[in-house]
Amino acid sequence: MHTATARFLRYLTVERNASELTIKSYREDLTSLAEYLTEAFGHDPSPSEVTPIDLRGFVAALHEAGYAKSSVSRKLASMRSFFRFSQREGIVDSTPAKPLRNPRRDRKLPHFLSTDEIGQLLDAPPATQPLGLRDRAILETMYSAGLRVSEAVGVNDADLDFENGLVRVRGKGKRERLAPLGSFAMRAVKRWVKERSLSPKEPKGGTAPVFVNKFGRRLTTRSVGRMLEKHLKHVGLDTRTTPHTLRHSFATHLLDRGADIRSVQELLGHKSLITTQIYTHVSTAGLREAYEKAHPRAG
């Protein structure tokens, strides 16, 4: 299994040009599978020795270990890809992962901030300090365009279209989309870019990152998470808030104000409308609360 896994990862790297994050996820998932099977078999088995029963045992072990259903589903997807590759390469005659089914996922309502809370958060970074301007710019951008944190830190200078108020975004699966920037975000980004230009460490060229650290290097998603945590504590907002909460808030606020769900789907870069529909539950809950407060015969 370990040798076949290494071969599969090379295929993803060389032939599929998969991202480092994708490779890392597959490596972690398949290494844990290989280690489980090695212990179960008493030796490192070849993929051709593995049966659906062995894989079901692995999935059961994941559930017993307390893995979230989403994590189990991801590991199942990794197994399917690996065994499909093994079948194409003639390593196995058929894939033992085919009979396995994903666990039914719990549909948790996403945590989001109210418009007042968003306002407090976006005003938290000090506008009198260079890094405060940067923090404001990236938070405004993420909320204004509904960006994932990985999309925000991946924005380059050439992706900004100030004239039309747009930003080019590279999303999941390397899909690109154009996202609108509101006036608040536009002003914040312009102020940050102007401030950044005063630094001797300013990156140059169209592929230069918009959001950089004090050394002039691209911000990481982890850095944005730490930055957000600092500002949340400063204004006393819910510590459950993550960078992705800004994206949840973006979608919820649009739907609350009558935006069409398919438009929100396009803005979020969701491949499927089903992914976007969870926000309609949040929006409906808000409408119900407003109705019960306002209607004289609601209670």
N, C-alpha and C positions, 0 to 999 in steps of 0.2 A: 504493500500500500504506500509506503513512504517513497519508494522509487517512482511509482506511477503518479503520485501526487506531485513530485518535483517535475516530472515530464509535463503534466497538465499546466502547472504554473508557468513553465517556460513557454508553452503554447500561448497562454494568455498574454504573456509579456511580449513575445516576438511577433506572433501572427495576428493577435487581436488588438495589440497596442492598448491593453487595458490600463486604467489609471493605477497609481501606487496604492490608493485606498482600496480599490477593488481587489488587487492582488493580495493585500494584507488581510482582507476579510476572508477570501478563499483559503489562504494559507492557515489562518486560525481555525476555520471551520473544519477543513480536511485533516489538519494535524490532530485535532481532538478526536475525530472519527478514527483515524489510523491508530491512535494510542488506545482507544477503547477496544478496537478489534484485535490489536496485538495482545492485550490483556485477556480478552475473551478466548482467543484461539491458542494462546500460549506461545505464539510466534507471530512474526510480521506476515500476514496473509497476502496473497496476490488478489487483485480485484475479482478474479474469476472464482475464487473460493467463497466470496461473500454472497449471502442469500438475503431475500427480503426479511426473513425472520431475524437475521443478525442486525439489520438496519432498524427494524422495529425495536429491538432491544436497546439500541443506541438512543433512539428517540425517547423510549420509556425512561432511560437513565437521565436524559436531559430534563424531563418533566419532574422526576424525583429530586433532582438537584435544584429545582426551583427556577429554571430558566423561563423567561417570559415567552408567551406564545409567539410573539413576533421574532424572537431570537431563534426559536425552534424552526419556524418557517424559513428563516434565512438559511439555517444550516441544511434544511431539506433541499432548498434551491441549489445550494452549493453541491450537495451530493448528486442531485439530478444532472447538473452540468458536467460533473466529473465522470459519472458513469456513461453519459451520452458520448463524451469524448473517448472514453475507454472502448466503447462499442465501435465507434468509427475507426479507431486505431487497431481493432482486432484483438484487443486485450481481453474483452469479455464478449460472449455470444449475445447476451441480452442484458438489459440494465435491471439490477435488483431494486432500484429506487422507484421504478415505475408504479408499483401498487401502493406506494405510500401516499397518504393524503395530509394536507396541511391541517393543523389544529384550527378550530373555529376561533377567530380572533374576537376579543372583547372590543366593542366600539366605545372607547372612552371619549367623552367630550373634551376637546382641547381647552387648556387653560388660556385665558386671554385677559388683557387689561382693558379697563374702560377708557373712554376718550380723555377723561380728566387725568387718569393715571398715566396714560401715554404722554400727556402734556407735561406732567411732573418729571417723568423720566427723561424726556428729550431736552428739558430745560436744566437738568441736573449737571451736565458737564460744564465747567467754567469757561465762558467765552473769552476770558482774559488770558488764557494759557494756550500755547500751541497744541498740546495733547488734548486739551478740553475741546478745542475747535475740531480736532480730528474725531474725537469720540462723538460729538454732536453730529458731525457729517455722516459717519457710518451708521449711527442709530437712526437718523432721519432717513437715510437712503433705504435701510432695511424695512422700515415701516412704510415709507412712501411707495416703494415698489414691491413690497411683499417678498423680499428676497430671503432665501436660505443664507445662513452665515457663510457657508462655503462659496456661495455665489457672490456675496458682497466682498469678501476678501480677494476674490478672483478678478474683480473689475480692474481693468487697465485704463490708462489715460485715453487711449484710442477708442474705448468703449463709450465714452461720454459724449453726448450730443447736446450741448447746452442750448443751441439755437432752437431745437425742437423739443427740448425737455425730455430726452430719452436716454436710456442706458442699455447697452447690449449685455445680455446675461448668458453665461454658459451654465446650463442646468444639468440635471441628472441625465446620464446616457449621452453626454456631450451635445445635448440639444440646445440650440441657441434660440433666444427670444428677445424682443425689444420690450422693455418695461418703462412706463412713464415715471418721471420724477416731478413731484409737486413743487410749488414755489418755495416752500420752506426747505425742502431737501436741496433744491437747486442753490439757494442762497448759502446754505451750510456747506455744501461741497465746494462752491466757488471760494468761500472764505478760507476753507482748509487748503485748497490747492494753492491759493495765493500765499498763505502762511508757509506751506511746504516748500515753495519756490525760494524762500529766504534761507533755507538750510543748505549748507555746503554738501550735505549727504543726499540731496534730492536726486531720486532716480530719473534718468533721461530716456526718451524714446517712447514710441507708441505703446510698447508692451510693458512700460513701467507701471507698477501697481499704484493705484490711487491712494490706498490706505496702507501706510507704512509705520514701522516702529521708530524709535528715536535713533536707530542706526541706519535708517533709510531702506530697510528690508521689508518685504511684504508681511503684513499682519497674518498671524495664524488664527484658526478658528478658536483655539484654546485661549489665545490672548484676548479675543473679543469676549469670550465667556467670563474671563476674570475681570475685564473692564466693566462689563455689565453688572456683575455682582457688586463691584465697588459702588457704582452709582445707585443701585437698588438700596443698598444699606444706607447710603447718604440721605435718600428721600423717604426711607421707611416703607418701601413697597414689598409686595409678596415675594418671598425668597424662592418660591417655586418657579418664578419667571426665568426663562432661558432666552437665548437669542431667537429660538424658534417661536417664542411667544409673540414676538413682534409680527411674525408672518401670520400666526393665528389671529392676532388682533386686526391686522390689515384686512383679512378675508371677512371676519365677523362684522367689522364696522361697515364694509362695503355692502354686505347683504342686508344689514340693519337699515341702511339708507336706500334700499330699493334697487341695488345693482343686480343685473341679470346673472344667474349662476354660471351660465356658459362664458360670460365675459370674465367672471372671477376665475373660472377654470383656466382660461387663456392667460390671464395675468399671473396666476400662480405657476404656470407651466406644467399643470397636471396633465398626464397622458389620458387619464380616464376621469369621466365626470363623477364616478362613484367616490373617488378620493375627495372630491370637492364637497360632496353632499353632506359630509359630517358637519360642515359649518351651518347648513340650513337648520340642523337640530338646535344649535346654539342660538341662532337668530330667532327661531320659533319660540324657544324658551323665554327669550327676552320679550317677545311680543305678548306671550301669555301673561307674564308678570305685569307688564304695562296694562294689559286689558283688565286683569283682576284688581289692580289698584284704581283704575279710572272708571270702570263701568259700574253704575249704581246697582245693578242686579246680577253682578258676576259671582258674588259670594253666596 
